Amino acid sequence: MYNKEKVFEELTKVMHSDNIKRDELLRDHLYTKLGGRADFFLTPTTYEEVQNIVKLSNKVDVPFTLLGNGSNLIVKDGGIRGIVLHLKNFKDIKTTDQLIVAQSGAAIIDVSRRALAEQLSGLEFACGIPGTVGGALFMNAGAYGGEIKDVLDYCHVVDRDGNLVKRTAAELELDYRHSNISEKGDIVLEATFSLQPAVYEDIKAIMDDLTDKRESKQPLEYPSCGSVFKRPPGYFAGKLIQDSELQGTNFGGAEVSTKHAGFIVNKDNATATDYISLIEHVQKTVKEKFDVELEREVRIIGEDLD
């Protein structure tokens, strides 16, 4: 176990102490409203601070974890040891010709709205995805036939050694709900999207239609971790869960949505343990009934409560 006082002292040398919180409750910062405490919760304000935090983490051998807004993530009730990095201060969105450059902490919904305002097409699919730019790249977020790899040109990251590096979309090896960002240990700072000029009314019509579909089919009235399972080959996860008569099933405060079976909602102060237990129950039931393995799309990180 590392010396927390020593780490805190070192952290204050590379960033302002106001942006260092100790034993911070992570559920207060995450879309799912799940998660225990972080030893150190850092909210840097410059790219240089991010680089220095990574270098410090390597120097003192303290693990660090990067969090967005956690819209497709479950943090366990025991929280996360070491350093948690949250890039909420990086929200700038800029436009140059047909390119939009967005920092990793910006909401991907806001980026799609900027594209609309600039009469640029390509990000309509993202108009209802409740994640950040960084999170969208991390999992190659997609919806309604579109995905990040369709529009990403390149991004700037801090690598595992603390260097500022440019990565092309091809270098990220984007695939269905996957990138190599985690494997490489990269921290996305900003992304550049290449879009196409289009008529404002045409773009807005598509976004309005997708918004209507999302609002009519998804349980947006409760916190959730989005689509819980990947689509198994030849099937739809939600249909399998629905046909297994699992809608409305609950473990503690977590419930399989009655509106969309592919979602598990935080209906009543659920814990991460509630969520994970329900996910495992759904997987087991679908396997027994249809002999289909449901693979999680949602990530689970952190430690169990002692």
C-alpha positions as CSV (number, residue, x, y, z in Angstrom):
1,M,0.0,0.0,0.0
2,Y,1.4,3.4,-0.9
3,N,1.8,6.4,1.4
4,K,-1.2,8.6,0.8
5,E,0.3,11.6,2.5
6,K,3.4,11.4,0.4
7,V,1.3,11.1,-2.8
8,F,-0.8,14.1,-1.8
9,E,2.3,16.1,-1.2
10,E,3.7,15.1,-4.6
11,L,0.4,15.9,-6.3
12,T,0.3,19.4,-4.9
13,K,3.6,20.0,-6.8
14,V,2.1,19.4,-10.2
15,M,-1.5,20.8,-9.8
16,H,-3.5,23.1,-7.7
17,S,-4.6,21.6,-4.4
18,D,-8.2,22.9,-5.0
19,N,-8.5,20.3,-7.7
20,I,-7.4,17.4,-5.6
21,K,-10.1,15.7,-3.5
22,R,-9.5,12.9,-1.1
23,D,-11.9,10.0,-0.4
24,E,-14.3,11.4,-2.9
25,L,-17.6,9.6,-3.5
26,L,-17.6,8.7,-7.1
27,R,-21.4,8.1,-7.5
28,D,-21.7,11.9,-7.1
29,H,-19.9,12.3,-10.4
30,L,-21.2,9.5,-12.5
31,Y,-24.3,9.2,-14.7
32,T,-25.2,5.9,-13.2
33,K,-25.2,7.2,-9.6
34,L,-23.1,4.2,-8.6
35,G,-19.7,3.8,-7.1
36,G,-17.7,4.0,-3.9
37,R,-14.8,6.4,-3.0
38,A,-11.6,7.3,-4.8
39,D,-8.4,7.8,-2.8
40,F,-7.6,10.8,-4.9
41,F,-10.0,12.5,-7.3
42,L,-8.2,14.9,-9.6
43,T,-9.7,17.5,-12.0
44,P,-6.8,19.0,-13.9
45,T,-7.3,22.2,-15.9
46,T,-4.4,22.0,-18.4
47,Y,-2.9,19.3,-20.7
48,E,0.4,19.8,-19.0
49,E,-1.1,18.9,-15.6
50,V,-2.5,15.6,-17.2
51,Q,1.0,14.8,-18.4
52,N,2.6,15.5,-15.1
53,I,0.0,13.4,-13.2
54,V,0.8,10.4,-15.5
55,K,4.5,10.9,-14.9
56,L,3.9,11.2,-11.2
57,S,1.8,8.1,-11.1
58,N,4.7,6.2,-12.8
59,K,7.3,7.7,-10.5
60,V,5.5,6.8,-7.2
61,D,4.0,3.6,-8.6
62,V,0.4,4.6,-7.8
63,P,-2.3,3.4,-10.2
64,F,-4.5,5.9,-12.0
65,T,-8.0,5.5,-13.6
66,L,-9.6,7.8,-16.1
67,L,-13.3,8.5,-15.7
68,G,-15.7,10.3,-18.0
69,N,-19.3,10.7,-16.9
70,G,-19.7,6.9,-16.5
71,S,-22.7,6.5,-18.8
72,N,-21.5,3.0,-19.8
73,L,-19.6,2.1,-16.6
74,I,-20.2,0.6,-13.2
75,V,-17.8,1.5,-10.4
76,K,-18.0,-1.1,-7.6
77,D,-19.1,-0.1,-4.1
78,G,-15.6,-0.3,-2.7
79,G,-14.4,2.5,-5.0
80,I,-11.1,2.9,-6.7
81,R,-7.7,2.9,-5.1
82,G,-5.0,5.3,-6.3
83,I,-5.7,8.3,-8.5
84,V,-8.9,8.9,-10.4
85,L,-8.6,11.4,-13.2
86,H,-11.7,13.3,-14.3
87,L,-11.5,15.6,-17.3
88,K,-14.6,17.7,-16.6
89,N,-12.7,20.9,-17.1
90,F,-11.9,20.1,-20.8
91,K,-15.1,21.0,-22.6
92,D,-14.1,23.3,-25.4
93,I,-15.6,22.7,-28.9
94,K,-14.2,24.5,-31.9
95,T,-15.0,24.5,-35.6
96,T,-12.7,25.0,-38.6
97,D,-14.2,24.5,-42.0
98,Q,-15.6,20.9,-42.0
99,L,-13.7,19.9,-38.9
100,I,-14.9,20.0,-35.3
101,V,-12.3,19.8,-32.6
102,A,-13.8,18.8,-29.2
103,Q,-12.0,18.3,-25.9
104,S,-12.5,14.9,-24.2
105,G,-14.7,16.2,-21.4
106,A,-17.3,17.8,-23.7
107,A,-20.6,16.0,-24.0
108,I,-20.9,14.2,-27.4
109,I,-24.5,15.5,-27.5
110,D,-23.1,19.0,-27.4
111,V,-20.7,18.2,-30.2
112,S,-23.6,17.0,-32.3
113,R,-25.5,20.1,-31.6
114,R,-22.5,22.3,-32.6
115,A,-22.4,20.3,-35.9
116,L,-26.0,21.1,-36.5
117,A,-25.4,24.8,-35.8
118,E,-22.5,24.8,-38.3
119,Q,-24.6,22.8,-40.8
120,L,-22.3,19.9,-40.7
121,S,-23.6,16.3,-41.1
122,G,-22.2,13.1,-39.7
123,L,-22.8,13.3,-35.9
124,E,-26.6,13.1,-36.0
125,F,-26.4,9.6,-34.5
126,A,-24.8,11.0,-31.4
127,C,-27.6,13.5,-30.6
128,G,-28.8,11.3,-27.7
129,I,-25.7,9.5,-26.4
130,P,-25.1,10.6,-22.8
131,G,-21.4,10.3,-22.8
132,T,-18.3,12.5,-23.2
133,V,-16.1,12.7,-26.3
134,G,-13.4,10.7,-24.5
135,G,-15.8,8.0,-23.5
136,A,-17.3,7.9,-27.0
137,L,-13.8,7.3,-28.5
138,F,-13.0,4.8,-25.8
139,M,-15.9,2.5,-26.8
140,N,-16.4,3.6,-30.4
141,A,-19.9,4.8,-29.3
142,G,-22.7,4.4,-31.8
143,A,-26.4,4.4,-32.3
144,Y,-29.0,4.1,-35.1
145,G,-26.4,3.0,-37.7
146,G,-23.7,5.5,-37.0
147,E,-20.6,5.3,-34.9
148,I,-17.5,7.3,-34.0
149,K,-15.2,5.6,-36.4
150,D,-17.3,6.9,-39.3
151,V,-16.4,10.5,-38.5
152,L,-13.2,10.5,-36.4
153,D,-10.2,12.0,-38.1
154,Y,-7.6,11.9,-35.4
155,C,-7.1,12.7,-31.7
156,H,-4.5,13.9,-29.3
157,V,-3.7,11.8,-26.3
158,V,-1.3,11.5,-23.3
159,D,0.4,8.1,-23.5
160,R,1.3,5.9,-20.6
161,D,4.7,7.7,-20.3
162,G,3.2,11.2,-20.1
163,N,3.9,12.2,-23.7
164,L,1.5,14.2,-25.9
165,V,0.9,12.1,-29.0
166,K,-1.3,12.4,-32.1
167,R,-3.2,9.2,-33.1
168,T,-5.2,8.7,-36.3
169,A,-8.5,7.0,-36.3
170,A,-6.9,3.9,-37.9
171,E,-4.4,3.7,-35.1
172,L,-7.2,3.4,-32.5
173,E,-8.4,0.1,-34.2
174,L,-12.0,1.1,-33.7
175,D,-14.5,-1.8,-33.9
176,Y,-17.9,-2.6,-32.5
177,R,-17.9,-0.9,-29.1
178,H,-14.1,-1.2,-28.9
179,S,-10.9,0.7,-29.3
180,N,-7.3,0.1,-28.2
181,I,-7.2,3.2,-26.0
182,S,-7.3,1.2,-22.8
183,E,-4.8,-1.4,-24.0
184,K,-2.3,1.4,-24.9
185,G,-2.9,3.3,-21.7
186,D,-3.8,6.5,-23.5
187,I,-5.8,9.4,-22.1
188,V,-7.7,11.2,-24.8
189,L,-7.4,15.0,-24.6
190,E,-9.2,16.1,-27.7
191,A,-10.7,14.6,-30.9
192,T,-11.1,16.0,-34.4
193,F,-14.1,15.0,-36.4
194,S,-14.4,15.3,-40.2
195,L,-18.0,16.1,-41.3
196,Q,-19.9,17.0,-44.4
197,P,-21.8,20.2,-45.3
198,A,-25.5,19.8,-45.3
199,V,-28.8,21.7,-45.0
200,Y,-29.6,22.7,-41.5
201,E,-33.3,21.6,-41.8
202,D,-32.2,18.2,-43.1
203,I,-29.8,17.6,-40.2
204,K,-32.3,18.8,-37.7
205,A,-35.0,16.5,-39.1
206,I,-32.8,13.5,-38.6
207,M,-31.8,14.5,-35.1
208,D,-35.4,15.2,-34.1
209,D,-36.5,11.7,-35.5
210,L,-33.7,10.0,-33.6
211,T,-34.5,11.9,-30.4
212,D,-38.2,10.9,-30.7
213,K,-37.2,7.2,-31.1
214,R,-34.8,7.4,-28.1
215,E,-37.4,9.0,-25.9
216,S,-40.1,6.6,-26.8
217,K,-38.1,3.5,-26.4
218,Q,-35.5,4.2,-23.7
219,P,-36.0,4.7,-19.9
220,L,-34.5,8.1,-19.8
221,E,-36.4,9.0,-16.6
222,Y,-33.9,6.9,-14.5
223,P,-30.2,6.8,-14.2
224,S,-28.8,3.8,-16.1
225,C,-25.6,2.6,-17.7
226,G,-27.1,2.6,-21.1
227,S,-27.2,-0.6,-23.2
228,V,-25.9,-3.3,-20.9
229,F,-25.1,-6.1,-23.3
230,K,-23.5,-6.3,-26.8
231,R,-25.6,-7.6,-29.6
232,P,-25.0,-11.3,-29.9
233,P,-24.6,-12.6,-33.4
234,G,-28.0,-13.3,-35.0
235,Y,-30.0,-12.0,-32.0
236,F,-31.0,-8.8,-30.2
237,A,-30.1,-8.8,-26.5
238,G,-33.2,-6.8,-25.5
239,K,-35.5,-9.3,-27.3
240,L,-33.8,-12.3,-25.6
241,I,-34.2,-10.6,-22.2
242,Q,-37.8,-9.7,-23.0
243,D,-38.6,-13.3,-24.1
244,S,-37.0,-14.5,-20.9
245,E,-39.7,-12.6,-19.0
246,L,-37.1,-10.6,-17.1
247,Q,-38.5,-7.1,-17.5
248,G,-39.4,-5.7,-14.1
249,T,-37.0,-8.1,-12.3
250,N,-35.1,-6.3,-9.6
251,F,-32.2,-6.8,-7.3
252,G,-32.2,-4.1,-4.6
253,G,-32.7,-0.8,-6.4
254,A,-31.6,-2.1,-9.8
255,E,-34.3,-3.1,-12.2
256,V,-34.5,-4.5,-15.8
257,S,-36.4,-1.7,-17.5
258,T,-40.0,-2.4,-18.4
259,K,-39.6,0.1,-21.2
260,H,-36.6,-1.4,-22.9
261,A,-35.3,-4.8,-21.8
262,G,-31.7,-4.0,-22.8
263,F,-31.5,-1.4,-20.1
264,I,-31.0,-1.8,-16.3
265,V,-32.1,1.3,-14.4
266,N,-31.2,2.7,-11.0
267,K,-34.7,2.9,-9.8
268,D,-34.2,3.2,-6.1
269,N,-30.7,4.1,-4.8
270,A,-29.2,0.9,-6.3
271,T,-25.7,-0.2,-5.3
272,A,-23.2,-1.4,-7.8
273,T,-23.6,-4.8,-6.2
274,D,-27.3,-4.7,-7.0
275,Y,-26.5,-4.0,-10.6
276,I,-23.8,-6.6,-11.0
277,S,-26.0,-9.3,-9.4
278,L,-28.9,-8.4,-11.7
279,I,-26.6,-8.5,-14.8
280,E,-25.3,-12.0,-13.8
281,H,-28.9,-13.2,-13.2
282,V,-29.9,-11.9,-16.7
283,Q,-26.9,-13.6,-18.3
284,K,-27.6,-16.9,-16.5
285,T,-31.4,-16.9,-17.3
286,V,-30.8,-16.1,-21.0
287,K,-28.1,-18.8,-21.3
288,E,-30.4,-21.4,-19.7
289,K,-33.4,-20.4,-21.9
290,F,-31.8,-19.8,-25.2
291,D,-28.2,-21.1,-24.9
292,V,-26.9,-17.7,-25.9
293,E,-24.1,-16.0,-24.0
294,L,-24.7,-12.3,-23.4
295,E,-21.5,-10.3,-23.3
296,R,-21.5,-7.1,-21.3
297,E,-21.1,-3.9,-23.1
298,V,-20.9,-2.0,-19.8
299,R,-17.5,-2.0,-18.1
300,I,-17.2,-2.9,-14.4
301,I,-14.2,-1.5,-12.5
302,G,-13.1,-0.9,-8.9
303,E,-13.1,-2.9,-5.8
304,D,-15.8,-4.7,-3.7
305,L,-16.6,-3.5,-0.3
306,D,-14.7,-5.2,2.5
